[in-house]
Amino acid sequence: MTDAPAKPTLDTVSHATATPERELPWAELGLRAEEYERIREILGRRPTGAELAMYSVMWSEHCSYKSSKVHLKKFGELAQETPLGKTLAGIGENAGVIDIGQGYAVTFKVESHNHPSYVEPYQGAATGVGGIVRDILAMGARPVAVMDPLRFGPLEAEDTKRVLPGIVAGVGGYGNCLGLPNIGGEVVFDETYLGNPLVNALCVGVLRHEDLHLAHASGVGNKVVLYGARTGGDGIGGVSVLASETFSEDGPAKRPSVQVGDPFMEKLLIECTLELFAAKVVNGIQDLGGAGLSCATSELASAGDGGMHVELDTVPLRDSTLSPEEILMSESQERMMAVVEPEHLDAFMAICDKWDVEAVVVGEVTDSGRLVIDWHGETVVDVPPRSVAHDGPTYQRPYARPDWQDALQADRAEDLPRPSSGDELGDTLLRLMASPNLADTSWVTDQYDRYVRGNTVLAQPEDSGVVRVDEDSHLGVAVSTDCNGRFAKLDPYAGAQLALAESYRNVAVGGALPLAVTDCLNFGSPENPDVMWQFEQATHGLKDACEVLGIPVTGGNVSFYNQTGDVPILPTPVVGVLGVVDDVRRRVRQGFAAEGEHVLLLGETREELSGSSWAHVVHGHLGGLPPAVDLAAEQALAGLMRAAVADGLVSSAHDLSDGGLAVALTEASIRNGVGVHVELDDDPFVTLFSESAARAVVSVAPEHHGAFVSLAEEHGVEVASIGRTGGDAVEVAGQFRLPIAEIRAAWSATLPGVLGHTVGIDSEHPVP
């Protein structure tokens, strides 16, 4: 008879103290030697396995921002005020909260789920949506809409065909099941995203001022309650590990289990949490996203009275074999943690029971200044919570302007061969409209429910998504996300400002007052000085532009290590802007609304072609300097559009960005099948395809033409009458005439031609 194998000794705090020589897998968990030594200094001993697990995920790049926080401090220097007043919550909270008037506040934030979405596209994208929704919920708000800025490798690439259908199905499947409208986003293709798709998810929530909740554990003796789904083995290390290491050229080097989402459980969790808030039985709350219980316990304790005691045995598990380390690292979805006063505990549990949401008391708040976690009667964690949650390593990564930057900027697109005839101009426009980045994205957006809840006013492909907040006053909000990674590659400082300017303009052209910014900063490896220079320049540029525009950055996300081997993605600082709409009934759409209206070009057009869609699509070229940033002109245009929409002077409005005036006119014609005839006095090629910023095209009824022109002059905005709406074609006098039907056929065929004509073709995860 052989002896049974000896049961491994539980690595308790006392055992760690007694066995200082024991080797732990700190390197395998992504820690550096100096970081491990710092942990030993903090604790005065070696960490236990459970403590090491907590530090490893909380000190990861994704959770600690250790390479970026020295630069993110710039955003804290901005005045935390919007054009309507002070922000109610800003950087450091789960999401920013801003006052929009009438006692309402809106919370919004964008985050990334890039690396998990490459490993397992459907679940990676689905749980990205679920995580950002819980961030919004944790602020005390009802989530009301989502958006999804997406970026992929070349459309025809085999790996794009692998990841795109699953990612789109995941975004749509999770959001649709939650009953949240998807009101906007982006679908961008570029070779640098091959193997590194970007899945950024934004959520908007609405609350009354008095309903605001913050994440902290206060009140000695208050109970710590874990509620929602059970904890499983899915997502152990999850995004916190995946997003903190570069993928190899042969695929991800680390493939921890990607989180598995259950949107129906999340829907119950949303309704349950909102009722808990309404019943006023919650003192503090935190969602469990990246780093799971490690994050929730340490952040709640650190932001509260400084102490917490947790009995890990009480955590409901889907897998009884999980070790303490695995329970603490698991990123299982649809979980929340609340701090509840003992006298409210029965009411809290009753509400959870009503919604069939499992809830368990796992600990209580203490005044010890320590986070203590026990397992089977033994202490496996005893740490200062702030050292885990907030006092992680901070790196001053070296950065320098790349040696190749000057040569890149000297290679101007303005020097490339141009169309020399009207027919060539028309062919160029048709080619742009059929290119993946400008083509019809219905294959993607038709998988999303854009109108559920009945408060969607505008949704993609409009310039911004608009939702109604109050049914009586018709108060609403407009949101847009944007970034041109080519501009950011040419000049990351200006590129970030142009991303902000375009998003700001998208919100403004519909008549909204821009209020605040959230950002998702997607870059390559921070260990590459070229990448860190791009990052430093982008954050500096964004901060400076926000200062001029008078709007704060209220929160966001940094995603590093987006590269394959030593090839980083285009620097992609996605910027979201939220604005307030006084009366959503006055919203203005991008499509021409009627025949016989004046078409007006607003803003100054310059010969700015570098980084443009024309250079990219026609020549495969990237070089030169991006369009000049003119923030004063952006503000003037925004002021004009807000006044003109309020006065009812505008029938349609569309910002000018990718593809310039030619694409904007064409998109406005395609929208409702109303053509346009324009006459151009200057160089038609530059006028049509330049991508100068601070511009828009509007249509106004004849009876409003004079009033609009006068209003434009009052606001200092250059205005040119270039034509009239009508007919069934896009026509430039003396140059070309393209029937809308011909354009629409080319425009709408691109994505289905590669991905198939039926949406939801991902056979493993079909659209619900």
Residue pairs with C-beta under 8 A, 6 or more apart in sequence:
9 15
10 375
10 376
10 378
10 380
11 22
11 48
11 49
11 50
11 380
12 48
12 378
12 379
12 380
13 48
13 379
13 380
13 381
13 382
14 378
14 379
15 48
16 22
16 45
16 46
16 47
16 48
16 51
17 45
19 46
20 45
20 46
22 46
24 36
24 46
24 47
24 49
24 52
25 52
26 33
26 35
26 36
26 52
26 56
27 33
29 52
29 53
29 56
29 237
29 241
30 56
30 60
30 241
30 244
30 245
31 39
31 52
31 55
31 56
31 59
34 393
35 55
35 59
35 393
38 393
39 47
39 51
39 52
39 55
40 46
40 47
42 383
42 384
42 387
43 51
43 382
43 383
47 55
48 380
48 381
49 323
49 324
49 325
49 380
50 324
50 325
50 328
50 373
50 375
50 380
50 381
51 380
51 381
51 382
51 383
52 325
53 294
53 324
53 325
53 326
53 328
53 329
54 291
54 294
54 298
54 328
54 329
54 381
54 383
54 388
55 388
56 329
57 63
57 237
57 240
57 241
57 290
57 291
57 292
57 294
57 295
57 329
58 64
58 240
58 291
58 294
58 295
58 298
58 388
58 389
58 392
59 66
59 392
59 393
60 240
60 241
60 243
60 244
60 291
61 67
61 243
61 244
61 526
61 560
61 561
62 239
62 240
62 241
62 242
62 243
62 244
62 290
62 559
63 240
63 290
63 291
63 295
63 392
64 392
64 393
65 72
65 558
66 392
66 393
66 394
66 395
67 395
67 397
67 526
67 532
67 560
68 521
68 526
68 535
68 539
68 558
68 560
69 394
70 394
70 395
70 396
71 535
71 536
71 539
71 540
72 91
72 539
72 558
74 539
74 540
74 543
75 91
75 539
75 542
75 543
75 546
75 552
75 553
76 91
77 543
78 543
78 546
78 547
78 552
78 553
79 550
79 552
80 86
80 87
80 90
80 552
80 554
81 87
81 550
81 552
82 98
82 99
82 515
82 516
82 551
82 552
83 513
83 514
83 515
83 550
83 551
84 98
84 99
84 100
84 101
84 513
84 515
84 580
85 99
86 99
87 96
87 97
87 98
87 99
87 516
87 552
87 554
88 97
88 98
88 99
88 105
88 209
88 212
89 95
89 96
89 97
89 107
89 139
89 212
89 214
89 554
90 96
90 97
90 552
90 554
90 555
91 553
91 554
91 555
92 555
93 139
93 214
93 215
93 555
94 109
94 135
94 136
94 138
94 139
94 215
94 286
94 287
95 107
95 108
95 109
95 135
95 136
95 138
95 139
95 203
95 205
95 518
95 554
95 555
96 107
96 108
96 109
96 516
96 518
96 552
96 554
96 555
97 105
97 106
97 107
97 139
97 141
97 207
97 212
97 554
98 105
98 106
98 107
98 515
98 516
98 554
98 578
99 105
99 209
100 106
100 469
100 475
100 477
100 515
100 580
101 475
101 580
102 470
102 473
102 475
103 208
103 209
104 206
104 207
104 208
104 209
104 469
104 470
104 475
105 141
105 206
105 207
105 208
105 209
105 212
106 141
106 204
106 205
106 206
106 207
106 469
106 477
106 578
107 136
107 139
107 141
107 204
107 205
107 206
107 207
108 136
108 202
108 203
108 204
108 205
108 479
108 516
108 518
108 554
108 576
108 578
109 132
109 135
109 136
109 202
109 203
109 518
109 554
109 555
109 556
109 557
110 132
110 147
110 149
110 200
110 201
110 202
110 481
110 518
110 519
110 520
110 556
110 557
110 574
110 576
111 128
111 131
111 132
111 135
111 200
111 201
111 202
111 520
111 556
111 557
112 128
112 198
112 199
112 200
112 201
112 243
112 520
112 522
112 557
112 559
113 124
113 125
113 127
113 128
113 131
113 199
113 200
113 201
113 239
114 196
114 197
114 198
114 199
114 200
114 243
114 522
114 559
114 562
115 124
115 239
115 242
115 243
115 247
115 252
115 561
115 562
116 123
116 124
116 127
116 128
116 238
116 239
116 242
116 243
116 258
116 259
117 124
117 125
117 128
117 163
117 167
117 170
117 197
117 199
118 124
118 163
118 195
118 196
118 197
118 247
118 252
119 242
119 252
119 255
119 258
120 166
120 258
121 162
121 163
121 164
121 165
121 166
121 167
121 169
121 170
121 197
121 762
122 166
122 167
122 169
122 170
122 173
122 762
122 764
122 765
123 170
123 258
123 259
123 260
123 261
124 167
124 170
124 199
124 258
124 259
125 148
125 166
125 167
125 168
125 169
125 170
125 171
125 174
125 199
125 201
126 170
126 171
126 173
126 174
126 261
126 263
127 170
127 174
127 235
127 258
127 259
127 260
127 261
127 333
128 170
128 171
128 199
128 201
129 146
129 148
129 170
129 171
129 174
129 175
129 178
129 201
129 203
129 261
130 174
130 261
130 263
130 266
130 333
130 334
131 201
131 287
131 289
131 290
131 333
132 146
132 201
132 202
132 203
133 143
133 146
133 178
133 180
133 203
133 266
133 270
134 266
134 269
134 287
134 288
134 289
134 334
134 336
135 203
135 287
135 289
136 143
136 203
136 204
136 205
137 143
137 205
137 269
137 270
137 273
137 274
137 287
137 336
138 213
138 215
138 285
138 286
138 287
138 336
139 205
139 207
139 212
139 213
139 214
140 207
140 211
140 212
140 213
140 277
141 205
141 206
141 207
141 211
142 205
142 206
142 207
142 270
142 274
143 178
143 180
143 203
143 204
143 205
143 270
144 180
144 181
144 204
144 205
144 206
144 453
144 455
144 467
144 469
145 180
145 181
145 182
145 183
145 203
145 204
145 456
145 465
145 467
145 479
146 171
146 175
146 180
146 181
146 182
146 183
146 201
146 202
146 203
146 204
147 182
147 183
147 184
147 185
147 201
147 202
147 203
147 204
147 465
147 479
147 481
147 576
148 171
148 182
148 185
148 199
148 200
148 201
148 202
149 185
149 186
149 188
149 198
149 200
149 202
149 481
149 483
149 520
149 574
150 167
150 168
150 171
150 185
150 186
150 187
150 188
150 197
150 198
150 199
150 200
150 444
151 186
151 187
151 188
151 189
151 190
151 193
151 197
151 198
151 485
151 522
151 569
151 572
152 160
152 163
152 164
152 187
152 188
152 189
152 193
152 194
152 197
153 159
153 160
153 189
153 190
153 191
153 192
153 193
153 194
153 195
153 197
154 160
154 189
154 190
154 191
154 194
154 436
155 189
155 436
155 750
155 751
155 754
155 755
156 754
157 194
159 194
159 195
160 189
160 194
160 197
161 754
161 755
163 197
164 197
164 755
165 755
165 760
165 761
165 762
166 762
166 764
166 765
167 197
167 199
168 444
168 447
168 762
169 447
169 760
169 762
169 765
169 766
169 767
170 261
170 765
171 182
171 199
171 201
171 447
171 448
172 182
172 447
172 448
172 449
172 760
172 767
172 768
173 263
173 765
173 767
173 768
174 261
174 263
174 266
175 181
175 182
175 263
175 448
175 449
176 448
176 449
176 452
176 767
176 768
177 263
177 264
177 267
177 768
178 263
178 266
178 267
178 270
179 267
179 449
179 452
179 453
180 203
180 452
180 453
181 448
181 449
181 450
181 451
181 452
181 453
181 455
181 456
181 459
181 467
182 445
182 448
182 449
182 450
182 459
182 460
183 450
183 456
183 458
183 459
183 460
183 465
183 466
183 467
183 479
184 459
184 460
184 462
184 464
184 465
184 479
184 480
184 481
185 202
185 460
185 481
186 481
186 482
186 483
186 574
187 437
187 441
187 444
188 437
188 485
189 436
189 437
190 485
190 486
190 569
190 570
192 485
192 567
192 568
192 569
192 570
193 569
193 570
194 564
195 247
195 249
195 251
195 564
196 247
196 562
196 563
196 564
196 569
198 522
198 559
198 562
198 569
198 572
198 574
200 481
200 520
200 522
200 557
200 574
202 479
202 481
202 518
202 576
204 467
204 477
204 479
204 578
206 469
211 277
213 277
213 282
213 284
213 285
214 284
214 303
215 284
215 285
215 286
215 299
215 300
215 303
216 284
216 300
216 303
216 304
216 339
217 224
217 283
217 284
217 300
217 301
217 303
217 304
217 305
217 308
217 339
217 365
218 283
218 284
218 304
218 305
218 339
218 365
219 283
219 304
219 305
219 339
219 341
219 365
220 305
220 307
220 365
220 366
220 367
221 342
221 364
221 365
222 283
222 339
222 340
222 341
222 342
222 364
222 365
223 339
223 340
223 341
223 342
223 345
223 361
223 363
223 364
223 365
224 297
224 300
224 308
224 310
224 337
224 338
224 339
224 340
224 361
224 362
224 363
224 364
224 365
225 337
225 338
225 339
225 340
225 345
225 348
225 359
225 360
225 361
225 362
226 293
226 315
226 316
226 335
226 336
226 337
226 359
226 360
226 362
227 269
227 272
227 335
227 336
227 337
227 338
227 352
227 357
227 358
227 359
227 360
228 265
228 269
228 288
228 334
228 335
228 336
228 357
228 358
229 262
229 265
229 269
229 332
229 333
229 334
229 335
229 358
230 316
230 317
230 318
230 332
230 358
231 292
231 293
231 315
231 316
231 317
231 318
231 322
231 327
231 330
231 332
231 335
232 260
232 317
232 318
232 319
232 322
232 330
232 332
233 257
233 318
233 319
233 322
233 326
233 330
234 257
234 258
234 259
234 260
234 330
234 331
234 332
234 333
235 256
235 257
235 258
235 259
235 260
235 292
235 330
235 331
235 332
235 333
236 256
236 257
236 326
236 329
236 330
236 331
237 254
237 256
237 257
237 329
237 331
238 256
238 257
238 258
238 259
238 290
238 292
238 330
238 331
239 259
239 289
239 290
239 331
240 290
240 291
240 329
240 331
241 254
241 256
242 252
242 254
242 256
242 258
243 290
243 559
243 560
243 561
244 560
244 561
245 253
245 254
245 561
246 253
246 524
246 525
246 561
246 563
246 564
246 565
247 253
247 561
247 563
247 564
248 564
248 565
249 564
249 565
259 331
259 332
259 333
260 332
260 333
261 333
261 334
262 333
262 334
265 333
265 334
266 333
266 334
268 355
268 356
268 357
269 334
269 336
269 355
269 357
271 355
272 351
272 352
272 354
272 355
272 357
273 285
273 336
275 351
275 354
275 355
276 282
276 338
276 348
276 351
276 352
279 347
279 348
279 351
280 344
281 340
281 341
281 344
281 347
281 348
281 351
282 338
282 339
282 340
282 348
283 338
283 339
283 340
283 341
284 300
284 303
284 304
284 338
284 339
285 336
285 337
285 338
285 339
286 295
286 296
286 299
286 300
286 336
286 337
286 338
287 296
287 335
287 336
287 337
288 295
288 296
288 331
288 332
288 335
288 336
288 337
289 295
289 331
290 331
291 329
291 331
292 328
292 329
292 330
292 331
292 332
292 335
293 315
293 327
293 328
293 330
293 337
294 328
294 329
294 388
295 389
296 337
297 308
297 310
297 337
297 363
297 371
297 373
297 385
298 371
298 383
298 385
298 388
298 389
299 385
299 389
299 390
300 308
300 337
300 339
301 307
301 308
301 365
301 371
301 385
301 389
302 385
302 386
302 388
302 389
302 390
303 389
304 339
304 365
305 365
305 366
305 367
306 367
306 368
306 369
306 385
306 386
307 365
307 366
307 367
307 368
307 369
307 370
307 371
307 372
307 385
308 363
308 364
308 365
308 366
308 371
308 372
308 385
309 363
309 364
309 366
309 368
309 372
309 373
309 374
310 362
310 363
310 371
310 372
310 373
310 374
310 381
311 362
311 363
311 373
311 374
312 324
312 327
312 328
312 362
312 373
312 374
312 375
312 380
313 374
313 375
313 376
314 360
314 361
314 362
315 327
315 360
315 362
316 358
316 360
317 327
318 332
322 330
324 373
324 375
324 380
328 373
328 381
338 348
339 365
340 348
345 361
348 359
349 359
352 358
352 359
353 359
363 373
366 372
369 384
370 382
370 383
370 384
370 385
371 381
371 382
371 383
371 384
371 385
371 388
372 379
372 381
372 382
373 379
373 380
373 381
373 382
374 380
395 526
397 526
397 527
397 529
397 532
398 529
398 532
399 529
399 530
399 531
399 532
399 533
399 535
399 536
400 529
400 530
400 533
401 533
402 529
402 530
402 533
408 489
408 490
408 622
408 623
409 490
409 491
409 623
409 624
409 625
410 623
410 624
411 621
411 623
411 624
412 609
412 610
412 623
412 624
412 625
413 609
413 610
413 611
413 612
413 614
413 615
413 619
413 621
413 623
413 624
414 607
414 608
414 609
414 610
414 624
416 609
416 615
416 619
416 621
417 619
418 685
419 425
419 427
419 428
419 685
422 684
422 732
422 734
422 735
422 736
423 736
425 684
425 685
425 688
425 732
425 735
425 736
426 732
426 735
426 736
426 737
426 738
428 614
428 618
428 662
428 689
429 662
429 663
429 666
429 688
429 730
429 736
429 738
429 743
430 738
430 742
430 743
430 746
431 617
431 618
432 438
432 613
432 614
432 617
432 618
432 659
432 662
432 663
433 439
433 659
433 663
433 666
433 743
433 746
433 747
434 746
434 747
434 749
434 750
435 613
435 617
435 750
436 750
436 751
437 613
437 616
437 617
437 658
438 613
438 617
438 658
438 659
438 663
438 747
439 747
439 748
439 749
439 750
439 751
440 747
440 748
440 750
440 751
441 460
441 461
441 751
442 748
442 751
443 751
443 752
443 755
443 759
444 751
444 759
445 459
445 460
445 461
446 759
447 759
447 760
447 767
450 456
450 459
450 460
451 459
455 467
455 468
455 469
455 471
455 476
456 465
456 466
456 467
457 466
457 467
457 468
457 476
457 581
457 584
457 587
458 464
458 465
458 466
458 478
458 510
458 587
458 589
459 465
459 466
461 590
461 667
461 671
462 510
462 589
462 590
463 480
463 505
463 506
463 507
463 509
463 510
463 590
463 653
463 654
463 655
464 478
464 479
464 480
464 506
464 507
464 509
464 510
464 512
464 579
465 478
465 479
465 480
466 476
466 477
466 478
466 479
466 510
466 512
466 581
466 584
466 587
467 476
467 477
467 584
468 474
468 475
468 476
468 584
469 475
469 476
469 477
470 476
473 583
474 583
474 584
474 585
475 580
475 581
475 582
475 583
475 584
476 580
476 581
476 583
476 584
476 587
477 512
477 578
477 579
477 580
477 581
478 507
478 510
478 512
478 578
478 579
478 580
478 581
479 507
479 576
479 577
479 578
479 579
480 502
480 503
480 506
480 507
480 576
480 577
481 503
481 574
481 575
481 576
482 499
482 502
482 503
482 506
482 574
482 575
482 657
483 495
483 499
483 572
483 573
483 574
483 575
484 495
484 498
484 499
484 502
484 611
484 626
484 657
484 658
485 495
485 569
485 570
485 571
485 572
486 570
486 611
486 616
486 622
486 626
487 494
487 495
487 498
487 499
487 611
487 626
487 627
488 495
488 496
488 498
488 499
488 534
488 538
488 570
488 571
488 572
488 573
489 495
489 534
489 570
489 571
489 611
489 622
490 610
490 611
490 622
490 623
490 624
490 625
490 626
491 537
491 625
491 626
492 533
492 534
492 535
492 537
492 538
492 541
492 571
492 573
493 537
493 538
493 540
493 541
494 541
494 625
494 626
494 628
494 629
495 538
495 541
495 571
495 573
495 626
496 537
496 538
496 539
496 541
496 542
496 545
496 573
496 575
497 541
497 542
497 544
497 545
497 629
497 631
498 626
498 627
498 629
498 693
499 542
499 573
499 574
499 575
500 517
500 542
500 545
500 546
500 549
500 575
500 577
501 545
501 629
501 631
501 634
501 693
501 694
502 655
502 657
502 693
503 575
503 576
503 577
504 514
504 549
504 551
504 577
504 634
504 638
505 634
505 637
505 638
505 655
505 657
505 693
505 694
505 696
506 577
506 655
507 514
507 577
507 578
507 579
508 514
508 579
508 634
508 637
508 638
508 641
508 642
509 588
509 637
509 641
509 653
509 654
509 655
509 696
509 698
510 581
510 587
510 588
510 641
510 645
510 653
511 581
511 586
511 587
511 588
511 641
511 642
511 644
511 645
511 646
511 650
512 579
512 580
512 581
512 642
513 579
513 580
513 581
513 582
513 638
513 642
514 549
514 551
514 577
514 578
514 579
514 638
515 551
515 577
515 578
515 579
515 580
516 551
516 552
516 553
516 554
516 577
516 578
517 542
517 546
517 551
517 552
517 553
517 554
517 556
517 575
517 576
517 577
517 578
518 553
518 554
518 555
518 556
518 575
518 576
518 578
519 542
519 553
519 556
519 557
519 573
519 574
519 575
519 576
520 556
520 557
520 558
520 559
520 573
520 574
520 576
521 535
521 538
521 539
521 556
521 557
521 558
521 559
521 572
521 573
521 574
522 559
522 562
522 569
522 571
522 572
522 573
522 574
523 531
523 534
523 535
523 538
523 558
523 559
523 560
523 562
523 568
523 569
523 571
523 572
523 573
524 531
524 560
524 561
524 562
524 563
524 568
524 569
524 571
525 531
525 560
525 561
525 563
525 568
526 532
526 535
526 560
526 561
528 563
528 566
528 568
530 568
531 560
531 563
531 568
531 571
534 571
535 571
538 571
538 573
539 573
542 553
542 573
542 575
543 553
545 629
545 631
546 552
546 553
548 631
548 632
549 631
549 634
549 635
551 577
562 568
562 569
562 572
563 569
581 587
582 646
586 645
586 646
586 648
587 645
588 645
588 650
588 651
588 652
588 653
589 652
589 653
589 671
590 652
590 653
590 654
590 667
590 668
590 671
591 652
591 654
591 667
591 668
591 669
591 670
591 671
591 672
591 674
592 599
592 651
592 652
592 668
592 669
592 671
592 672
592 674
592 675
592 676
592 699
592 725
593 651
593 652
593 672
593 674
593 699
594 651
594 674
594 699
594 701
594 725
595 674
595 725
595 726
595 727
596 702
596 724
596 725
596 726
597 651
597 652
597 699
597 700
597 701
597 702
597 724
597 725
598 699
598 700
598 701
598 702
598 705
598 721
598 723
598 724
599 665
599 676
599 678
599 697
599 698
599 699
599 721
599 722
599 723
599 724
599 725
600 697
600 698
600 699
600 700
600 708
600 709
600 712
600 719
600 720
600 721
600 722
601 661
601 695
601 697
601 719
601 720
601 722
602 637
602 640
602 695
602 696
602 697
602 698
602 712
602 717
602 718
602 719
603 633
603 637
603 656
603 692
603 693
603 694
603 695
603 696
603 717
603 718
604 633
604 692
604 694
604 695
604 718
605 661
605 682
605 686
605 687
605 690
605 692
605 695
606 627
606 628
606 690
606 692
607 683
607 686
607 690
608 626
608 627
608 628
608 690
608 691
608 692
609 615
609 624
609 686
609 689
609 690
609 691
610 623
610 624
610 625
610 626
611 622
611 624
611 626
611 627
611 691
612 658
612 659
612 660
612 689
612 690
612 691
613 658
613 659
613 660
613 663
613 689
613 691
614 659
614 660
614 689
615 621
615 622
615 624
616 622
627 690
627 691
627 692
627 693
628 692
628 693
629 693
630 693
630 694
633 693
633 694
633 717
634 693
634 694
636 694
636 715
636 716
636 717
637 694
637 695
637 696
637 715
637 717
639 715
640 711
640 712
640 715
640 717
641 650
641 653
641 696
641 698
643 711
643 715
644 650
644 698
644 708
644 711
645 653
647 707
647 711
648 704
649 700
649 704
649 707
649 708
649 711
650 698
650 699
650 700
650 704
650 708
651 698
651 699
651 700
651 701
652 668
652 698
652 699
653 696
653 697
653 698
653 699
654 664
654 667
654 668
654 696
654 697
654 698
655 664
655 695
655 696
656 664
656 691
656 692
656 695
656 696
656 697
657 664
657 691
658 691
659 689
659 691
660 688
660 689
660 690
660 691
660 692
661 687
661 688
661 689
661 690
661 695
661 697
662 688
662 689
664 696
664 697
665 676
665 678
665 697
665 730
666 730
666 738
666 743
668 676
668 697
668 699
669 675
669 676
669 730
669 740
669 743
670 740
670 743
670 744
670 747
673 728
673 740
674 725
674 726
675 725
675 726
675 727
675 728
675 729
675 730
675 731
675 740
676 723
676 724
676 725
676 726
676 727
676 730
676 731
677 723
677 724
677 726
677 727
677 731
677 733
678 722
678 723
678 731
678 732
678 733
679 722
679 723
679 732
679 733
679 734
680 687
680 688
680 722
680 732
680 733
680 735
684 732
684 735
688 732
698 708
699 725
700 708
705 721
708 719
709 719
709 721
712 718
712 719
713 719
723 733
728 739
728 740
728 741
729 737
729 738
729 739
729 740
730 737
730 738
730 740
730 743
731 737
731 738
755 761
759 767
760 766
760 767
